[in-house]
Amino acid sequence: MLRLRYGRFVVLVGLLLLLALAVQPRLAPAVGKDILEDYLNEQRQAIENMKQFEQDIAASFARKSEFDKEIAALDAQIVVLEQQITAANNAIDALNAQIGEAEEAIIDATARLNERQAYLESRLLDIYINGDITMMDVFFSAASFDEYIVLTDMVKRIMDQDKELLDAIAAERALIEEKKAELEKARNDERIILSDLQANKDELAEAQSAKAKASREESMTIAKLQAKYEAEEAASKAVEEKIKEELAKRVKVAYFGGQFIWPLPANQTNITSEYGMRFHPILKRDIMHTGIDIGAPSGTDIYAVGAGEVIFRGWLGGYGQAVMIDHGGGVVTLYAHMSSFSAYKEGDMVVASNVIGKVGSTGQSTGPHLHFEVRENGNHVAPSKYLGK
């Protein structure tokens, strides 16, 4: 019952306002409307430029992010290659040590072989000088037949042992040399692997350097685009001041005061983004959100929150399709991202609860919602001051 009475009161106030406006002279000259339209067009262009810069910045951030991911991936590959290079160097060092040991073993075996050969050569020389030892010499030098058998066997064993020892030392040296050759081949293979690993690392490092350069260039591009965006933002605010001054020249009835009605049906009250500073995902910094965002399905009715004159209806840059209503006393409301407009056009008078359009997602919008602003003499203020929320 209280809401019904309040609604009737709002309608009554609206009718009184319409009557007052009907009998009040309109002092705003036509040229003022033209100037205001020029300013609005200028602001629309600035907002469109800002929107384009935002898209360019987002694309540049995406490219930089991709470069950074590739740099991280290349860095990980380089780390793996460095580990493999270290392992290859360690393997080469181990093989060098084994080759060194083999060389020392060869030297030792060669020395023993040479020593044994020299001993045998001296014996042969002694035999050559003194004559060969025959079995008859052994026979006559023996005191008995048993001693002869023993001496004969001893001579044979000595000769066999000398031959076996020579063969064993020669075989040992050959085996060591064969092992050394295998170690040298393994070392050469490791050096080839090391060379390939180093070449791969150099190639990856070169690619990483190129990606890092591209990432730095994207950072510079982002900085330039952000500077352009901020310049357009400053230009938009400058035009906004001109719009504020032009609106102030227009004679309006006094604002009656009190609260506005909610701009959407009673069941659509979800504020998805409050008025105030919020982090901008494109510029990567906090910026001012000049109104409130109210989530609602596309096509939901949008109401004029109070009596006033429609001073703008059309495309407003990042706001998309928008409507502005002057409620008098310097108070203006703005409704943005509409999917469509109602029959009310610029210059028409509306009262609270008149449907002025439908919820949409036009302009810079990530989904269906109503962006609602309140301005006092051109300056945005918290909508809660008028909505009581």
C-alpha positions as CSV (number, residue, x, y, z in Angstrom):
1,M,0.0,0.0,0.0
2,L,2.9,2.4,0.9
3,R,4.6,1.6,-2.4
4,L,1.4,2.3,-4.3
5,R,0.9,5.6,-2.6
6,Y,4.5,6.5,-3.3
7,G,4.1,5.6,-7.0
8,R,1.0,7.8,-7.2
9,F,2.9,10.6,-5.5
10,V,5.7,10.3,-8.1
11,V,3.3,10.3,-11.0
12,L,1.5,13.4,-9.5
13,V,4.8,15.2,-9.1
14,G,5.7,14.3,-12.7
15,L,2.4,15.6,-14.0
16,L,3.0,18.8,-12.1
17,L,6.4,19.1,-13.6
18,L,5.1,18.6,-17.1
19,L,2.5,21.3,-16.5
20,A,5.2,23.6,-15.2
21,L,7.4,22.9,-18.1
22,A,4.5,23.4,-20.5
23,V,3.8,27.0,-19.2
24,Q,7.5,27.9,-18.6
25,P,9.3,29.7,-21.5
26,R,12.2,27.8,-23.1
27,L,15.2,30.1,-23.0
28,A,17.8,27.7,-24.5
29,P,18.6,29.0,-28.0
30,A,18.7,26.5,-30.9
31,V,22.4,27.2,-31.4
32,G,23.0,25.8,-27.9
33,K,21.5,22.5,-29.0
34,D,23.9,22.5,-32.0
35,I,26.9,23.2,-29.8
36,L,25.9,20.5,-27.4
37,E,25.5,18.0,-30.2
38,D,29.0,19.0,-31.5
39,Y,30.4,18.4,-28.1
40,L,28.6,15.1,-27.8
41,N,29.9,14.0,-31.2
42,E,33.4,15.0,-30.1
43,Q,33.1,13.0,-26.9
44,R,31.7,10.0,-28.8
45,Q,34.8,10.1,-31.1
46,A,37.1,10.3,-28.1
47,I,35.4,7.3,-26.5
48,E,35.5,5.4,-29.7
49,N,39.2,6.1,-29.9
50,M,39.6,5.0,-26.3
51,K,37.8,1.8,-27.2
52,Q,40.1,1.1,-30.1
53,F,43.2,1.8,-28.0
54,E,41.8,-0.6,-25.4
55,Q,41.5,-3.3,-28.0
56,D,45.0,-2.6,-29.3
57,I,46.4,-2.6,-25.7
58,A,44.6,-5.9,-25.0
59,A,46.1,-7.4,-28.2
60,S,49.6,-6.2,-27.4
61,F,49.3,-7.6,-23.8
62,A,48.3,-10.9,-25.3
63,R,51.3,-10.9,-27.7
64,K,53.6,-10.0,-24.9
65,S,52.1,-12.7,-22.7
66,E,52.7,-15.2,-25.5
67,F,56.3,-14.0,-25.9
68,D,56.9,-14.3,-22.2
69,K,55.5,-17.9,-22.2
70,E,57.8,-18.8,-25.1
71,I,60.8,-17.2,-23.3
72,A,60.0,-19.3,-20.1
73,A,59.7,-22.4,-22.2
74,L,63.0,-21.7,-24.0
75,D,64.6,-21.0,-20.6
76,A,63.5,-24.4,-19.3
77,Q,64.9,-26.1,-22.4
78,I,68.2,-24.2,-22.0
79,V,68.4,-25.4,-18.3
80,V,67.9,-29.0,-19.5
81,L,70.6,-28.6,-22.1
82,E,73.0,-27.0,-19.6
83,Q,72.5,-30.1,-17.4
84,Q,73.1,-32.4,-20.4
85,I,76.2,-30.3,-21.3
86,T,77.5,-30.7,-17.7
87,A,76.9,-34.4,-17.8
88,A,78.7,-34.7,-21.2
89,N,81.7,-32.7,-19.8
90,N,81.8,-34.9,-16.7
91,A,81.7,-38.0,-19.0
92,I,84.6,-36.6,-21.0
93,D,86.5,-35.9,-17.9
94,A,85.9,-39.5,-16.6
95,L,86.9,-41.0,-20.0
96,N,90.1,-38.8,-20.0
97,A,90.9,-40.2,-16.6
98,Q,90.4,-43.8,-17.8
99,I,92.4,-43.1,-20.9
100,G,95.2,-41.7,-18.7
101,E,95.1,-44.9,-16.6
102,A,95.2,-47.1,-19.7
103,E,98.1,-45.1,-21.0
104,E,100.0,-45.7,-17.8
105,A,99.1,-49.4,-17.9
106,I,100.4,-49.6,-21.4
107,I,103.6,-47.9,-20.4
108,D,104.0,-50.3,-17.5
109,A,103.3,-53.4,-19.7
110,T,105.6,-52.1,-22.4
111,A,108.3,-51.6,-19.8
112,R,107.9,-55.1,-18.5
113,L,107.8,-56.6,-22.0
114,N,110.9,-54.6,-23.0
115,E,112.7,-55.7,-19.8
116,R,111.8,-59.4,-20.4
117,Q,112.8,-59.1,-24.1
118,A,116.1,-57.5,-23.1
119,Y,116.8,-60.4,-20.7
120,L,116.0,-63.0,-23.4
121,E,118.1,-61.1,-25.9
122,S,121.0,-61.1,-23.4
123,R,120.7,-64.8,-23.0
124,L,120.5,-65.4,-26.7
125,L,123.6,-63.2,-27.1
126,D,125.4,-65.2,-24.4
127,I,124.5,-68.5,-26.3
128,Y,125.7,-66.9,-29.5
129,I,129.0,-66.0,-28.0
130,N,129.6,-69.1,-25.9
131,G,127.9,-71.5,-28.2
132,D,124.5,-73.2,-28.0
133,I,123.7,-75.5,-25.2
134,T,123.0,-78.9,-26.5
135,M,121.5,-81.9,-24.9
136,M,124.9,-83.5,-25.0
137,D,126.2,-80.6,-22.8
138,V,123.4,-81.2,-20.4
139,F,124.1,-85.0,-20.5
140,F,127.8,-84.7,-19.7
141,S,127.3,-82.0,-17.1
142,A,124.9,-84.3,-15.2
143,A,126.3,-86.4,-12.4
144,S,123.7,-89.0,-13.0
145,F,120.9,-90.0,-15.4
146,D,118.3,-88.7,-13.0
147,E,120.1,-85.4,-12.8
148,Y,120.2,-85.3,-16.6
149,I,116.4,-85.8,-16.7
150,V,115.9,-83.0,-14.2
151,L,118.3,-80.6,-16.0
152,T,116.6,-81.3,-19.3
153,D,113.2,-80.6,-17.9
154,M,114.4,-77.4,-16.2
155,V,115.9,-76.1,-19.4
156,K,112.6,-76.8,-21.3
157,R,110.5,-75.2,-18.6
158,I,112.6,-72.1,-18.5
159,M,112.3,-71.7,-22.3
160,D,108.5,-72.3,-22.2
161,Q,108.0,-69.9,-19.3
162,D,110.0,-67.2,-21.1
163,K,107.8,-67.7,-24.2
164,E,104.6,-67.7,-22.1
165,L,105.6,-64.6,-20.2
166,L,106.4,-62.8,-23.4
167,D,103.1,-63.8,-24.9
168,A,101.2,-62.8,-21.8
169,I,102.8,-59.4,-21.6
170,A,102.2,-58.8,-25.3
171,A,98.5,-59.9,-25.0
172,E,98.1,-57.6,-21.9
173,R,99.5,-54.6,-23.8
174,A,97.3,-55.4,-26.8
175,L,94.2,-55.6,-24.5
176,I,95.0,-52.3,-22.8
177,E,95.6,-50.6,-26.2
178,E,92.2,-52.0,-27.4
179,K,90.5,-50.7,-24.3
180,K,92.2,-47.3,-24.7
181,A,91.0,-47.1,-28.3
182,E,87.4,-47.8,-27.1
183,L,87.8,-45.1,-24.5
184,E,89.1,-42.6,-27.1
185,K,86.1,-43.5,-29.4
186,A,83.7,-43.0,-26.5
187,R,85.4,-39.7,-25.7
188,N,85.1,-38.5,-29.3
189,D,81.4,-39.5,-29.4
190,E,80.9,-37.5,-26.2
191,R,82.6,-34.5,-27.7
192,I,80.3,-34.7,-30.8
193,I,77.3,-34.9,-28.4
194,L,78.7,-32.0,-26.4
195,S,79.2,-30.0,-29.6
196,D,75.6,-30.7,-30.7
197,L,74.3,-29.8,-27.3
198,Q,76.2,-26.5,-27.3
199,A,74.9,-25.7,-30.8
200,N,71.3,-26.4,-29.6
201,K,71.9,-24.2,-26.6
202,D,73.3,-21.4,-28.7
203,E,70.3,-21.7,-31.1
204,L,67.8,-21.6,-28.2
205,A,69.6,-18.7,-26.6
206,E,69.4,-16.8,-29.9
207,A,65.7,-17.5,-30.1
208,Q,65.2,-16.5,-26.5
209,S,67.1,-13.2,-27.2
210,A,64.8,-12.5,-30.1
211,K,61.7,-13.3,-28.1
212,A,62.9,-11.1,-25.2
213,K,63.5,-8.3,-27.7
214,A,60.0,-8.7,-29.1
215,S,58.6,-8.7,-25.5
216,R,60.4,-5.5,-24.8
217,E,59.1,-3.9,-28.0
218,E,55.5,-5.0,-27.0
219,S,56.1,-3.3,-23.6
220,M,57.0,-0.1,-25.4
221,T,54.0,-0.4,-27.6
222,I,51.7,-0.9,-24.6
223,A,53.2,2.1,-22.9
224,K,52.7,4.2,-26.1
225,L,49.1,3.0,-26.5
226,Q,48.3,3.6,-22.8
227,A,49.7,7.1,-23.2
228,K,47.4,7.7,-26.2
229,Y,44.5,6.2,-24.3
230,E,45.1,8.6,-21.4
231,A,45.4,11.5,-23.8
232,E,42.0,10.6,-25.3
233,E,40.6,10.2,-21.8
234,A,41.9,13.7,-20.9
235,A,40.3,15.0,-24.1
236,S,37.0,13.3,-23.3
237,K,37.0,14.9,-19.8
238,A,37.8,18.3,-21.3
239,V,34.8,17.9,-23.7
240,E,32.8,16.7,-20.7
241,E,33.5,20.0,-19.0
242,K,32.3,21.9,-22.1
243,I,29.1,19.8,-22.1
244,K,28.6,20.6,-18.4
245,E,29.0,24.3,-19.1
246,E,26.6,24.1,-22.0
247,L,24.0,22.2,-20.0
248,A,24.3,24.8,-17.2
249,K,23.3,27.5,-19.7
250,R,20.0,25.8,-20.3
251,V,17.0,26.9,-18.2
252,K,15.4,24.1,-16.3
253,V,12.8,23.8,-13.5
254,A,14.2,23.2,-10.1
255,Y,14.9,19.6,-9.1
256,F,12.2,18.5,-6.6
257,G,14.6,16.5,-4.5
258,G,14.0,13.1,-2.9
259,Q,15.0,9.7,-4.1
260,F,14.7,8.3,-7.6
261,I,12.9,5.0,-8.3
262,W,15.0,1.9,-9.2
263,P,15.8,1.9,-12.9
264,L,14.9,-1.8,-13.4
265,P,12.1,-4.1,-12.3
266,A,12.0,-4.8,-8.5
267,N,13.4,-8.3,-9.0
268,Q,16.5,-7.0,-10.8
269,T,18.7,-5.5,-8.0
270,N,22.0,-7.3,-8.5
271,I,24.8,-4.7,-8.6
272,T,27.7,-6.4,-10.3
273,S,30.1,-3.4,-10.1
274,E,29.8,-0.6,-7.6
275,Y,30.6,3.1,-8.1
276,G,34.2,4.0,-7.4
277,M,37.8,3.0,-8.3
278,R,38.2,-0.5,-9.8
279,F,41.1,-2.3,-11.5
280,H,41.1,-2.0,-15.3
281,P,42.0,-5.3,-16.9
282,I,43.3,-3.7,-20.0
283,L,45.3,-0.7,-18.6
284,K,46.4,-2.8,-15.6
285,R,45.7,0.1,-13.2
286,D,42.8,1.4,-11.1
287,I,40.4,3.7,-12.9
288,M,37.2,5.4,-11.8
289,H,33.9,3.5,-12.5
290,T,31.5,6.5,-12.8
291,G,28.3,4.6,-12.1
292,I,26.9,1.2,-11.1
293,D,26.4,-1.9,-13.2
294,I,23.2,-3.8,-12.6
295,G,23.0,-7.3,-14.0
296,A,19.8,-8.2,-15.8
297,P,18.7,-10.3,-18.8
298,S,18.8,-8.8,-22.2
299,G,15.5,-7.1,-23.1
300,T,14.6,-6.2,-19.5
301,D,12.7,-2.8,-19.3
302,I,14.7,0.2,-18.2
303,Y,12.8,2.9,-16.4
304,A,13.3,6.7,-16.2
305,V,14.1,7.1,-12.5
306,G,12.4,10.5,-12.3
307,A,10.7,13.3,-14.3
308,G,12.8,15.2,-16.7
309,E,13.7,15.9,-20.4
310,V,15.4,13.4,-22.7
311,I,18.5,15.4,-23.7
312,F,20.3,12.5,-25.5
313,R,19.4,9.3,-27.2
314,G,21.8,7.4,-29.4
315,W,25.3,5.8,-29.6
316,L,27.7,7.2,-27.0
317,G,31.1,5.6,-27.6
318,G,31.9,3.0,-25.0
319,Y,28.5,3.4,-23.4
320,G,27.0,1.9,-26.6
321,Q,23.3,2.8,-27.0
322,A,22.5,5.3,-24.2
323,V,19.9,7.7,-23.0
324,M,20.5,10.9,-20.9
325,I,17.7,12.6,-18.9
326,D,18.0,16.1,-17.4
327,H,15.9,16.2,-14.2
328,G,16.5,19.9,-13.6
329,G,18.8,21.6,-11.0
330,G,21.9,20.3,-12.9
331,V,21.0,16.6,-12.2
332,V,21.3,14.3,-15.2
333,T,21.0,10.5,-15.3
334,L,22.6,8.3,-17.9
335,Y,21.5,4.7,-18.9
336,A,24.0,2.8,-21.0
337,H,24.5,-0.4,-23.0
338,M,20.9,-0.6,-24.1
339,S,19.8,-3.1,-26.7
340,S,17.0,-0.8,-28.0
341,F,15.2,2.5,-27.3
342,S,11.5,3.2,-26.5
343,A,9.5,5.9,-28.4
344,Y,10.9,8.7,-26.3
345,K,13.4,10.9,-28.2
346,E,15.5,14.0,-27.5
347,G,13.3,16.8,-26.3
348,D,10.5,14.6,-24.9
349,M,9.4,14.8,-21.3
350,V,9.3,11.7,-19.2
351,V,8.1,10.8,-15.7
352,A,9.3,8.2,-13.3
353,S,8.6,4.6,-14.4
354,N,8.4,5.5,-18.1
355,V,10.1,2.8,-20.1
356,I,13.0,4.4,-22.0
357,G,14.6,1.3,-23.5
358,K,15.8,-2.3,-23.0
359,V,18.8,-3.9,-21.3
360,G,21.5,-5.0,-23.7
361,S,25.3,-5.3,-24.1
362,T,26.2,-2.6,-26.6
363,G,29.4,-0.6,-26.5
364,Q,32.2,-1.8,-24.1
365,S,30.3,-4.5,-22.3
366,T,31.1,-8.1,-21.3
367,G,27.4,-9.1,-21.0
368,P,23.8,-7.9,-20.6
369,H,23.6,-5.2,-17.9
370,L,22.5,-1.6,-17.2
371,H,25.2,0.9,-16.5
372,F,23.5,3.7,-14.6
373,E,25.1,7.1,-13.7
374,V,24.0,10.3,-11.9
375,R,25.7,13.6,-12.6
376,E,25.4,16.8,-10.8
377,N,26.4,19.8,-12.9
378,G,28.3,17.4,-15.1
379,N,30.2,15.7,-12.3
380,H,29.5,12.0,-11.6
381,V,28.3,11.2,-8.1
382,A,27.5,8.0,-6.3
383,P,24.0,6.8,-7.5
384,S,23.2,5.6,-4.0
385,K,22.8,9.2,-3.0
386,Y,19.6,9.3,-5.2
387,L,18.6,5.6,-5.2
388,G,18.9,5.0,-1.5
389,K,20.9,1.7,-2.1
